[in-house]
């Protein structure tokens, strides 16, 4: 799984592709099934294909990522979008509320 941020500037997308090139990114929103096709140029950096792209992703959403070279699928993964820092990321942030109690109890005899 790839974790990216929602932002208006380009992000580097790294992928270990099969084959020698890639030219298309397909993003599928897993909630709505909307598909976005992005034509881009990948460069090779050691073992990775790298593309610097602006992705139309929104926070707290999952996307299926498909990278193609022509008609051939060369990479497939899942993207999760969050603006929380990765080191402190928690799925329960601002969700859990503790139950406050004074521990009073009544005994009936």
C-alpha positions, 0 to 999 in steps of 0.5 A: 500500500502506498500512503500519499497526501492530499495536495495541489503540488506534484508528488513522486510516485515510485513503482517497481514495474514489470517491463521497461516502461510505463506511460499511463496511471489509472486511479480508481476510487474504491468508494465510488468506482470513478476512474481517472486516467493520467498520461505521464512520463516515468523515469527509471531510478535504480529499481524503480519507475518514478513519476512526478504527478499531481493526483486528484486524491482526497483524504481518508479514501482508498484508491486502486492504482494501475500503471500501464505501458500501452495496453499492458498492466505493469503495476497494480497497488492500493493508495491511501490518502492522509495528511497525518504524518506516517510516524504518528498515524493512527486509524482511531485519531479523534474517534475514540472517546473515553467513558468518564465515571466516578465509580459510584455504585449502589448495593441493595440488601 
